[in-house]
Amino acid sequence: VQVEGPQLDGMILLTSCDKTVPGQLMAAARLNIPSLLVICGYQASGHIGNEHVDIEEVFLHAGYYTQGAISLERLTEMSEVAVKSPGVCSGMGTANSMHSVTEGLGMCLPGSAPVRANSQKMWDYARESGQRIVDMVWEDLKPRDILTEGAFRNAARVDLAQAGSINCIKHLQAIALEAGVDIDIYDTFDKEGEHTPVLTAVRPIGPLSIEAFEDAGGARGVMKRLEPQLDLDVMTVTGKTVKENLAGVEIGDADVIRPLDNPWGAEAAIVLLTGSLAPETGIVKVGLRTPDRKLAFKGPARVYDSAVEAEEDLKAGNIQRGDVLVLRRQGVRGGPGMGGASRLVFAVEGAGYGADVAVVTDGQLSGLVNKGLVVGEVQPEYADGGPIALVENGDAITLDAEANLITVDVSDDEMAARKAKWQAPPFKATRGTLYKYIKSVKSASEGCVTDE
């Protein structure tokens, strides 16, 4: 309404935290008037003595606090120093991941992502974007000229190479649907993961800061390293192709953004699982496959319909090493709106069980989750009567990120019998906007859109 009402000729989108980026890209694709995004940057973090403290540490230690592992005073002290400026969470969470993905799509000026909030660089790019959008209007260069199948493949490669957030997958699927591009982003991530190594290791998957990543070249540096694998002829907001934009680009610190033949990790950072517990998909962010990183897990299910119940059981000592926590009713319809399981994951870590307790959920995960073996966005979700709705305490669950498997050791006959008895829960809203959302929203693999 704000764009079509005054019949604007072009649009600049000031993008920041997690959901603003995909929302704005979806709007740009739908309206299809000349558009570009301005990346508004990440926040500065602080210190307690010589200890670096950022928002990731606060999120993690909030989980510790629920288990009595740290005091409220300590958590408060961390909270007061973790955020020192405006901007999105530092680290390679969903926001910074989506900023880089935007550059991978060609929808912001090259070199924009990541960027320190309120820095001179950010303001320079904002000013340049203001000049560029006028030219784009005269050139009639529109989002659907840019958001092509090749652009989406490039974006997937960038997210995989930076070991970014799994949330980018469903966001990209939604953007593709709005752009009218017939591409299965889930399948794209699966296939591209087979030959896209991890080229940088920004927190939480590695030791690097987001500042170091920016200084080394950021998303543009990753794309330069990926140049042999990219779709180079796709158009971008500059009016030039990716190949033209990458000409002459140099990497800063070659150890921060490594070459294809000497990566931080040779195998896929994000893995899609399927099997009897998730016939459509479940997603694991593996990150770096270090010797202490568990890629397979088998144990009895402990089933919860709310994260609070699970956290209380954890604190009471009712969860044992070797258990698989199944947190359900968190999906797109069941939430509704996709509840987060991250606090439970951090609580498990805080209890000292990070390597010894797995988590499976039909909800979403923070881009900053990189602890233990955690499977998010299991589909079909509970509210749709997927197998996750039929799992019972004690069922043996097997997770294998190397074999791309997620299974529950229950016979087909037994699962059919459980399904016959299962009743869909009542909607959490029976009228108004939320009810309409529950009735119309598509699954995560369809981008969580509500077009029909």
C-alpha positions, -999 to +999 in steps of 0.1 A: +000+000+000+028+024+009+045+018-024+016+013-048-006+040-033+018+069-042+029+049-073+065+050-065+090+045-094+116+028-073+123+015-038+152+014-014+148-010+015+167-004+047+173-039+060+184-051+094+174-080+116+165-116+106+129-113+092+132-078+077+155-091+050+133-119+035+102-098+040+117-069+020+131-092-007+096-108-010+080-074-013+105-063-040+099-095-060+061-091-057+060-054-066+087-057-092+097-021-094+134-011-094+146-019-059+177-025-039+185-032-003+208-012+020+225-033+046+222-014+079+248-034+098+258-053+129+261-041+164+294-035+183+299-059+212+318-054+245+340-069+272+341-079+308+378-074+317+396-092+289+366-114+280+348-107+248+310-107+253+285-104+225+248-113+221+256-149+213+272-153+247+241-138+264+217-161+245+239-191+254+243-181+291+205-175+294+202-212+288+229-218+314+209-197+338+178-218+335+198-247+347+214-229+376+249-229+359+254-192+363+240-165+386+215-138+376+240-112+385+265-127+360+239-129+333+229-093+339+265-081+338+269-098+304+237-084+291+247-049+300+279-049+280+271-073+251+254-047+228+273-014+223+255+001+193+225-003+171+226-032+146+219-069+142+234-096+163+271-100+157+283-134+145+270-154+116+234-156+128+204-153+106+207-115+101+243-114+089+237-146+069+207-131+051+228-099+045+254-120+027+227-140+009+212-107-004+246-099-019+247-134-033+213-127-050+226-095-064+201-073-046+225-050-028+256-031-039+287-054-039+308-051-008+278-042+014+277-072+036+285-075+064+290-039+076+294-023+110+263-003+119+267+034+118+301+031+102+313+054+075+313+025+051+276+019+059+267+055+052+288+056+020+269+026+007+236+042+017+245+073-002+257+053-033+225+033-032+205+065-033+223+075-064+221+040-079+183+036-075+177+066-097+197+050-125+179+017-120+146+035-125+158+050-158+173+016-168+140-001-158+161-027-140+136-047-118+140-074-092+127-102-114+155-093-139+179-101-110+162-128-090+167-157-115+174-193-109+211-187-112+209-160-086+192-183-061+219-210-067+246-183-060+228-173-028+227-209-016+264-213-023+273-182-003+253-194+027+269-228+025+304-214+021+300-191+051+282-218+072+253-195+076+219-199+091+195-227+082+167-202+082+180-188+049+166-219+032+130-213+039+135-175+034+150-181-001+121-204-010+096-177-001+115-151-021+117-175-051+079-180-050+073-143-050+097-139-079+080-166-099+111-187-101+105-224-102+133-237-080+133-261-050+157-243-027+158-273-003+170-295-031+194-268-042+211-266-008+213-304-007+230-306-041+252-276-038+263-288-003+280-317-020+307-295-036+306-262-016+332-262+012+332-240+042+355-210+034+352-190+066+346-198+103+327-169+119+312-174+153+293-195+163+308-222+141+344-210+145+368-186+161+365-156+138+346-124+145+322-108+121+345-078+121+374-100+108+351-114+081+341-079+070+377-067+069+388-098+048+362-090+021+329-103+035+303-118+011+321-103-019+353-121-008+334-154-004+320-149-039+354-142-053+367-175-038+336-193-052+340-177-086+347-210-104+314-224-091+291-194-095+266-185-121+286-156-133+263-142-161+234-133-138+224-096-135+228-076-103+215-042-090+247-026-104+235-032-139+265-055-143+268-093-141+284-111-111+315-117-133+319-080-139+313-072-102+340-096-091+367-084-116+397-072-097+383-081-062+411-091-037+408-109-004+422-093+027+433-120+052+436-152+032+432-173+064+398-156+072+383-163+038+402-194+025+405-207-010+385-236-024+416-259-022+423-251+015+389-245+031+381-244+068+359-274+061+357-296+031+321-309+036+287-294+037+280-270+067+242-276+063+227-310+059+192-321+050+179-353+066+150-375+055+136-407+069+107-422+088+107-394+113+109-367+087+096-379+053+099-345+038+130-330+056+148-320+087+178-297+088+211-299+107+237-272+108+269-291+111+293-262+107+328-275+109+333-312+112+358-312+140+369-345+157+346-337+187+316-329+166+290-357+168+274-365+134+254-395+145+232-402+175+209-429+186+188-429+218+153-431+233+128-403+227+117-380+254+087-361+240+076-326+249+049-303+235+065-272+250+101-260+257+092-250+292+083-286+301+116-299+287+136-272+305+118-281+338+126-318+333+162-310+325+166-289+357+149-317+377+174-343+365+148-363+345+168-361+313+197-385+309+227-386+287+218-404+255+183-391+253+168-375+222+145-346+231+116-343+207+101-308+210+070-306+188+039-284+182+064-256+173+058-257+135+043-232+111+007-241+119+013-257+153+031-227+168+016-210+151+043-191+133+072-215+140+083-215+177+119-215+185+138-243+202+170-225+207+165-218+244+161-255+250+193-262+231+212-236+251+197-251+283+209-285+273+244-271+268+242-252+301+234-285+319+266-300+305+248-323+281+255-306+248+274-335+233+253-362+249+217-352+244+202-346+209+173-323+201+147-328+173+120-302+167+094-291+141+102-255+151+130-232+139+164-225+154+183-194+159+211-189+134+234-187+164+227-224+174+258-245+168+258-268+198+253-306+198+233-326+172+201-306+167+176-312+139+152-283+132+122-277+109+111-314+108+084-319+082+056-327+081+051-310+114+030-321+143+000-301+133-001-318+100+000-353+115+036-360+106+055-388+122+068-364+149+032-363+161+032-400+166+065-405+185+062-417+220+085-417+250+111-445+246+109-449+209+144-453+195+155-425+173+185-425+150+201-393+136+229-395+110+242-363+094+267-383+073+240-406+059+214-379+058+190-400+078+165-394+106+145-424+116+122-437+144+125-474+151+088-482+151+071-505+126+049-493+098+019-511+113+024-496+147+028-461+132-004-466+112-022-477+144-011-446+162-021-424+133-056-439+134-059-428+170-043-394+166-065-363+166-053-330+153-051-304+181-075-275+180-062-243+164-047-219+189-069-192+173-104-195+161-110-161+145-092-131+132-058-127+114-041-155+133-068-180+124-066-170+087-029-175+089-031-210+104-057-220+077-037-207+048+000-209+056+021-233+036+048-256+051+084-244+056+095-262+024+070-241+005+083-209+021+057-204+048+037-182+024+000-175+027-009-166-009-038-190-013 
